[in-house]
Amino acid sequence: MRIYIKVIPRSSQNKIEKISEGEYRVHLNAPPVDGKANEALIKLLAEHFGVAKSAISIIGGKSSSRKMVDVG
């Protein structure tokens, strides 16, 4: 499954909001430095969808706040 995500780093809490089918807004505590936000995103998405972290891959927007992610 391919989803599109708007990441908001340095938030007060980690949470996922579903905007529409296949589109999410994700709030992360982690700062967007040295890939920390991407690591936190993968961990949070794996927990949310109930899959292993290795099943989540960022295929677009690794250094952007808008990301394209494959799940599964």
MODELLER restraints for C-alpha pairs under 7 A, 6 or more apart:
rsr = mdl.restraints
at = mdl.atoms
rsr.add(forms.Gaussian(group=physical.xy_distance, feature=features.Distance(at['CA:1:A'], at['CA:70:A']), mean=5.70, stdev=0.5))
rsr.add(forms.Gaussian(group=physical.xy_distance, feature=features.Distance(at['CA:1:A'], at['CA:71:A']), mean=5.23, stdev=0.5))
rsr.add(forms.Gaussian(group=physical.xy_distance, feature=features.Distance(at['CA:1:A'], at['CA:72:A']), mean=6.45, stdev=0.5))
rsr.add(forms.Gaussian(group=physical.xy_distance, feature=features.Distance(at['CA:2:A'], at['CA:22:A']), mean=6.99, stdev=0.5))
rsr.add(forms.Gaussian(group=physical.xy_distance, feature=features.Distance(at['CA:2:A'], at['CA:69:A']), mean=5.68, stdev=0.5))
rsr.add(forms.Gaussian(group=physical.xy_distance, feature=features.Distance(at['CA:2:A'], at['CA:70:A']), mean=4.54, stdev=0.5))
rsr.add(forms.Gaussian(group=physical.xy_distance, feature=features.Distance(at['CA:2:A'], at['CA:71:A']), mean=6.26, stdev=0.5))
rsr.add(forms.Gaussian(group=physical.xy_distance, feature=features.Distance(at['CA:3:A'], at['CA:22:A']), mean=4.62, stdev=0.5))
rsr.add(forms.Gaussian(group=physical.xy_distance, feature=features.Distance(at['CA:3:A'], at['CA:23:A']), mean=5.80, stdev=0.5))
rsr.add(forms.Gaussian(group=physical.xy_distance, feature=features.Distance(at['CA:3:A'], at['CA:68:A']), mean=5.95, stdev=0.5))
rsr.add(forms.Gaussian(group=physical.xy_distance, feature=features.Distance(at['CA:3:A'], at['CA:69:A']), mean=5.35, stdev=0.5))
rsr.add(forms.Gaussian(group=physical.xy_distance, feature=features.Distance(at['CA:3:A'], at['CA:70:A']), mean=6.44, stdev=0.5))
rsr.add(forms.Gaussian(group=physical.xy_distance, feature=features.Distance(at['CA:4:A'], at['CA:22:A']), mean=6.15, stdev=0.5))
rsr.add(forms.Gaussian(group=physical.xy_distance, feature=features.Distance(at['CA:4:A'], at['CA:23:A']), mean=4.84, stdev=0.5))
rsr.add(forms.Gaussian(group=physical.xy_distance, feature=features.Distance(at['CA:4:A'], at['CA:24:A']), mean=6.30, stdev=0.5))
rsr.add(forms.Gaussian(group=physical.xy_distance, feature=features.Distance(at['CA:4:A'], at['CA:67:A']), mean=5.78, stdev=0.5))
rsr.add(forms.Gaussian(group=physical.xy_distance, feature=features.Distance(at['CA:4:A'], at['CA:68:A']), mean=4.71, stdev=0.5))
rsr.add(forms.Gaussian(group=physical.xy_distance, feature=features.Distance(at['CA:4:A'], at['CA:69:A']), mean=6.26, stdev=0.5))
rsr.add(forms.Gaussian(group=physical.xy_distance, feature=features.Distance(at['CA:5:A'], at['CA:23:A']), mean=5.89, stdev=0.5))
rsr.add(forms.Gaussian(group=physical.xy_distance, feature=features.Distance(at['CA:5:A'], at['CA:24:A']), mean=4.85, stdev=0.5))
rsr.add(forms.Gaussian(group=physical.xy_distance, feature=features.Distance(at['CA:5:A'], at['CA:25:A']), mean=5.60, stdev=0.5))
rsr.add(forms.Gaussian(group=physical.xy_distance, feature=features.Distance(at['CA:5:A'], at['CA:26:A']), mean=6.82, stdev=0.5))
rsr.add(forms.Gaussian(group=physical.xy_distance, feature=features.Distance(at['CA:5:A'], at['CA:66:A']), mean=5.66, stdev=0.5))
rsr.add(forms.Gaussian(group=physical.xy_distance, feature=features.Distance(at['CA:5:A'], at['CA:67:A']), mean=5.10, stdev=0.5))
rsr.add(forms.Gaussian(group=physical.xy_distance, feature=features.Distance(at['CA:5:A'], at['CA:68:A']), mean=6.38, stdev=0.5))
rsr.add(forms.Gaussian(group=physical.xy_distance, feature=features.Distance(at['CA:6:A'], at['CA:24:A']), mean=6.43, stdev=0.5))
rsr.add(forms.Gaussian(group=physical.xy_distance, feature=features.Distance(at['CA:6:A'], at['CA:25:A']), mean=4.79, stdev=0.5))
rsr.add(forms.Gaussian(group=physical.xy_distance, feature=features.Distance(at['CA:6:A'], at['CA:26:A']), mean=6.21, stdev=0.5))
rsr.add(forms.Gaussian(group=physical.xy_distance, feature=features.Distance(at['CA:6:A'], at['CA:65:A']), mean=5.66, stdev=0.5))
rsr.add(forms.Gaussian(group=physical.xy_distance, feature=features.Distance(at['CA:6:A'], at['CA:66:A']), mean=4.61, stdev=0.5))
rsr.add(forms.Gaussian(group=physical.xy_distance, feature=features.Distance(at['CA:6:A'], at['CA:67:A']), mean=6.46, stdev=0.5))
rsr.add(forms.Gaussian(group=physical.xy_distance, feature=features.Distance(at['CA:7:A'], at['CA:25:A']), mean=6.03, stdev=0.5))
rsr.add(forms.Gaussian(group=physical.xy_distance, feature=features.Distance(at['CA:7:A'], at['CA:26:A']), mean=4.94, stdev=0.5))
rsr.add(forms.Gaussian(group=physical.xy_distance, feature=features.Distance(at['CA:7:A'], at['CA:27:A']), mean=6.09, stdev=0.5))
rsr.add(forms.Gaussian(group=physical.xy_distance, feature=features.Distance(at['CA:7:A'], at['CA:65:A']), mean=4.98, stdev=0.5))
rsr.add(forms.Gaussian(group=physical.xy_distance, feature=features.Distance(at['CA:7:A'], at['CA:66:A']), mean=6.32, stdev=0.5))
rsr.add(forms.Gaussian(group=physical.xy_distance, feature=features.Distance(at['CA:8:A'], at['CA:26:A']), mean=6.10, stdev=0.5))
rsr.add(forms.Gaussian(group=physical.xy_distance, feature=features.Distance(at['CA:8:A'], at['CA:27:A']), mean=4.78, stdev=0.5))
rsr.add(forms.Gaussian(group=physical.xy_distance, feature=features.Distance(at['CA:8:A'], at['CA:28:A']), mean=6.14, stdev=0.5))
rsr.add(forms.Gaussian(group=physical.xy_distance, feature=features.Distance(at['CA:8:A'], at['CA:65:A']), mean=6.99, stdev=0.5))
rsr.add(forms.Gaussian(group=physical.xy_distance, feature=features.Distance(at['CA:9:A'], at['CA:27:A']), mean=6.07, stdev=0.5))
rsr.add(forms.Gaussian(group=physical.xy_distance, feature=features.Distance(at['CA:9:A'], at['CA:28:A']), mean=4.83, stdev=0.5))
rsr.add(forms.Gaussian(group=physical.xy_distance, feature=features.Distance(at['CA:9:A'], at['CA:29:A']), mean=6.03, stdev=0.5))
rsr.add(forms.Gaussian(group=physical.xy_distance, feature=features.Distance(at['CA:9:A'], at['CA:30:A']), mean=5.89, stdev=0.5))
rsr.add(forms.Gaussian(group=physical.xy_distance, feature=features.Distance(at['CA:9:A'], at['CA:31:A']), mean=5.51, stdev=0.5))
rsr.add(forms.Gaussian(group=physical.xy_distance, feature=features.Distance(at['CA:9:A'], at['CA:32:A']), mean=6.29, stdev=0.5))
rsr.add(forms.Gaussian(group=physical.xy_distance, feature=features.Distance(at['CA:9:A'], at['CA:37:A']), mean=6.67, stdev=0.5))
rsr.add(forms.Gaussian(group=physical.xy_distance, feature=features.Distance(at['CA:10:A'], at['CA:28:A']), mean=5.91, stdev=0.5))
rsr.add(forms.Gaussian(group=physical.xy_distance, feature=features.Distance(at['CA:10:A'], at['CA:29:A']), mean=4.58, stdev=0.5))
rsr.add(forms.Gaussian(group=physical.xy_distance, feature=features.Distance(at['CA:10:A'], at['CA:30:A']), mean=5.44, stdev=0.5))
rsr.add(forms.Gaussian(group=physical.xy_distance, feature=features.Distance(at['CA:10:A'], at['CA:31:A']), mean=5.19, stdev=0.5))
rsr.add(forms.Gaussian(group=physical.xy_distance, feature=features.Distance(at['CA:11:A'], at['CA:27:A']), mean=5.69, stdev=0.5))
rsr.add(forms.Gaussian(group=physical.xy_distance, feature=features.Distance(at['CA:11:A'], at['CA:28:A']), mean=5.37, stdev=0.5))
rsr.add(forms.Gaussian(group=physical.xy_distance, feature=features.Distance(at['CA:11:A'], at['CA:29:A']), mean=4.86, stdev=0.5))
rsr.add(forms.Gaussian(group=physical.xy_distance, feature=features.Distance(at['CA:12:A'], at['CA:29:A']), mean=5.95, stdev=0.5))
rsr.add(forms.Gaussian(group=physical.xy_distance, feature=features.Distance(at['CA:13:A'], at['CA:27:A']), mean=6.65, stdev=0.5))
rsr.add(forms.Gaussian(group=physical.xy_distance, feature=features.Distance(at['CA:13:A'], at['CA:28:A']), mean=6.23, stdev=0.5))
rsr.add(forms.Gaussian(group=physical.xy_distance, feature=features.Distance(at['CA:13:A'], at['CA:29:A']), mean=5.66, stdev=0.5))
rsr.add(forms.Gaussian(group=physical.xy_distance, feature=features.Distance(at['CA:14:A'], at['CA:27:A']), mean=5.20, stdev=0.5))
rsr.add(forms.Gaussian(group=physical.xy_distance, feature=features.Distance(at['CA:14:A'], at['CA:28:A']), mean=4.56, stdev=0.5))
rsr.add(forms.Gaussian(group=physical.xy_distance, feature=features.Distance(at['CA:14:A'], at['CA:29:A']), mean=5.86, stdev=0.5))
rsr.add(forms.Gaussian(group=physical.xy_distance, feature=features.Distance(at['CA:15:A'], at['CA:26:A']), mean=5.84, stdev=0.5))
rsr.add(forms.Gaussian(group=physical.xy_distance, feature=features.Distance(at['CA:15:A'], at['CA:27:A']), mean=5.21, stdev=0.5))
rsr.add(forms.Gaussian(group=physical.xy_distance, feature=features.Distance(at['CA:15:A'], at['CA:28:A']), mean=6.86, stdev=0.5))
rsr.add(forms.Gaussian(group=physical.xy_distance, feature=features.Distance(at['CA:16:A'], at['CA:24:A']), mean=6.82, stdev=0.5))
rsr.add(forms.Gaussian(group=physical.xy_distance, feature=features.Distance(at['CA:16:A'], at['CA:25:A']), mean=5.96, stdev=0.5))
rsr.add(forms.Gaussian(group=physical.xy_distance, feature=features.Distance(at['CA:16:A'], at['CA:26:A']), mean=4.54, stdev=0.5))
rsr.add(forms.Gaussian(group=physical.xy_distance, feature=features.Distance(at['CA:16:A'], at['CA:27:A']), mean=6.42, stdev=0.5))
rsr.add(forms.Gaussian(group=physical.xy_distance, feature=features.Distance(at['CA:17:A'], at['CA:24:A']), mean=5.61, stdev=0.5))
rsr.add(forms.Gaussian(group=physical.xy_distance, feature=features.Distance(at['CA:17:A'], at['CA:25:A']), mean=5.08, stdev=0.5))
rsr.add(forms.Gaussian(group=physical.xy_distance, feature=features.Distance(at['CA:17:A'], at['CA:26:A']), mean=6.20, stdev=0.5))
rsr.add(forms.Gaussian(group=physical.xy_distance, feature=features.Distance(at['CA:18:A'], at['CA:24:A']), mean=4.52, stdev=0.5))
rsr.add(forms.Gaussian(group=physical.xy_distance, feature=features.Distance(at['CA:18:A'], at['CA:25:A']), mean=6.41, stdev=0.5))
rsr.add(forms.Gaussian(group=physical.xy_distance, feature=features.Distance(at['CA:19:A'], at['CA:25:A']), mean=6.74, stdev=0.5))
rsr.add(forms.Gaussian(group=physical.xy_distance, feature=features.Distance(at['CA:28:A'], at['CA:37:A']), mean=6.92, stdev=0.5))
rsr.add(forms.Gaussian(group=physical.xy_distance, feature=features.Distance(at['CA:30:A'], at['CA:36:A']), mean=6.04, stdev=0.5))
rsr.add(forms.Gaussian(group=physical.xy_distance, feature=features.Distance(at['CA:30:A'], at['CA:37:A']), mean=5.03, stdev=0.5))
rsr.add(forms.Gaussian(group=physical.xy_distance, feature=features.Distance(at['CA:30:A'], at['CA:40:A']), mean=6.67, stdev=0.5))
rsr.add(forms.Gaussian(group=physical.xy_distance, feature=features.Distance(at['CA:31:A'], at['CA:37:A']), mean=5.71, stdev=0.5))
rsr.add(forms.Gaussian(group=physical.xy_distance, feature=features.Distance(at['CA:42:A'], at['CA:53:A']), mean=6.19, stdev=0.5))
rsr.add(forms.Gaussian(group=physical.xy_distance, feature=features.Distance(at['CA:42:A'], at['CA:56:A']), mean=6.17, stdev=0.5))
rsr.add(forms.Gaussian(group=physical.xy_distance, feature=features.Distance(at['CA:43:A'], at['CA:53:A']), mean=6.04, stdev=0.5))
rsr.add(forms.Gaussian(group=physical.xy_distance, feature=features.Distance(at['CA:46:A'], at['CA:52:A']), mean=5.69, stdev=0.5))
rsr.add(forms.Gaussian(group=physical.xy_distance, feature=features.Distance(at['CA:46:A'], at['CA:53:A']), mean=5.25, stdev=0.5))
rsr.add(forms.Gaussian(group=physical.xy_distance, feature=features.Distance(at['CA:46:A'], at['CA:56:A']), mean=6.74, stdev=0.5))
rsr.add(forms.Gaussian(group=physical.xy_distance, feature=features.Distance(at['CA:51:A'], at['CA:72:A']), mean=6.99, stdev=0.5))
rsr.add(forms.Gaussian(group=physical.xy_distance, feature=features.Distance(at['CA:55:A'], at['CA:71:A']), mean=5.90, stdev=0.5))
rsr.add(forms.Gaussian(group=physical.xy_distance, feature=features.Distance(at['CA:55:A'], at['CA:72:A']), mean=4.92, stdev=0.5))
rsr.add(forms.Gaussian(group=physical.xy_distance, feature=features.Distance(at['CA:56:A'], at['CA:70:A']), mean=5.84, stdev=0.5))
rsr.add(forms.Gaussian(group=physical.xy_distance, feature=features.Distance(at['CA:56:A'], at['CA:71:A']), mean=4.82, stdev=0.5))
rsr.add(forms.Gaussian(group=physical.xy_distance, feature=features.Distance(at['CA:56:A'], at['CA:72:A']), mean=6.43, stdev=0.5))
rsr.add(forms.Gaussian(group=physical.xy_distance, feature=features.Distance(at['CA:57:A'], at['CA:69:A']), mean=5.69, stdev=0.5))
rsr.add(forms.Gaussian(group=physical.xy_distance, feature=features.Distance(at['CA:57:A'], at['CA:70:A']), mean=5.32, stdev=0.5))
rsr.add(forms.Gaussian(group=physical.xy_distance, feature=features.Distance(at['CA:57:A'], at['CA:71:A']), mean=6.77, stdev=0.5))
rsr.add(forms.Gaussian(group=physical.xy_distance, feature=features.Distance(at['CA:58:A'], at['CA:67:A']), mean=6.92, stdev=0.5))
rsr.add(forms.Gaussian(group=physical.xy_distance, feature=features.Distance(at['CA:58:A'], at['CA:68:A']), mean=6.07, stdev=0.5))
rsr.add(forms.Gaussian(group=physical.xy_distance, feature=features.Distance(at['CA:58:A'], at['CA:69:A']), mean=4.49, stdev=0.5))
rsr.add(forms.Gaussian(group=physical.xy_distance, feature=features.Distance(at['CA:58:A'], at['CA:70:A']), mean=6.46, stdev=0.5))
rsr.add(forms.Gaussian(group=physical.xy_distance, feature=features.Distance(at['CA:59:A'], at['CA:68:A']), mean=5.67, stdev=0.5))
rsr.add(forms.Gaussian(group=physical.xy_distance, feature=features.Distance(at['CA:59:A'], at['CA:69:A']), mean=5.60, stdev=0.5))
rsr.add(forms.Gaussian(group=physical.xy_distance, feature=features.Distance(at['CA:59:A'], at['CA:70:A']), mean=6.87, stdev=0.5))
rsr.add(forms.Gaussian(group=physical.xy_distance, feature=features.Distance(at['CA:60:A'], at['CA:67:A']), mean=5.46, stdev=0.5))
rsr.add(forms.Gaussian(group=physical.xy_distance, feature=features.Distance(at['CA:60:A'], at['CA:68:A']), mean=4.78, stdev=0.5))
rsr.add(forms.Gaussian(group=physical.xy_distance, feature=features.Distance(at['CA:60:A'], at['CA:69:A']), mean=6.96, stdev=0.5))
rsr.add(forms.Gaussian(group=physical.xy_distance, feature=features.Distance(at['CA:61:A'], at['CA:67:A']), mean=4.52, stdev=0.5))
rsr.add(forms.Gaussian(group=physical.xy_distance, feature=features.Distance(at['CA:61:A'], at['CA:68:A']), mean=6.47, stdev=0.5))
